[in-house]
């Protein structure tokens, strides 16, 4: 399953949470570790997904993208992991 990173970024910004604050919510040692996850350089760990869902008020199932992607999503696959 692919994680809906654009939704996570959008909701974090809507809630006005900083990268450092998100790292704190997830128990990460610094904002850089969170930033790398949010930008697709590292995957979110399974234990972090329920925290993201709760903190960002995103329904858990909405954190995931479907298996069928549009041509735009495939072309811009940097946005999904």
Phi, psi and omega in degrees: 000143178264144178270139181277079183297319179301323178294319179297313179299312182300314183290324177299316180293321177299324180276354179061037175269133177282166175302317180296321179294320178295320177300319179297314178303322184271358180075026179272153186285338179201165182296330180300322179295321177291314181305318180296326177288313183297332181262008173081010177283329174229153178275146170294139177283155183301326180286343180276335184296316177297327178293314177302314180303314182289309184296318183270358180055049176249127175306136186309314182296335180285348177289345185250143175269152178290168179284342179262125184244147174284166178299326178296315180296321179293317180296322182257042188294359175297333187280350181235151176240000000 
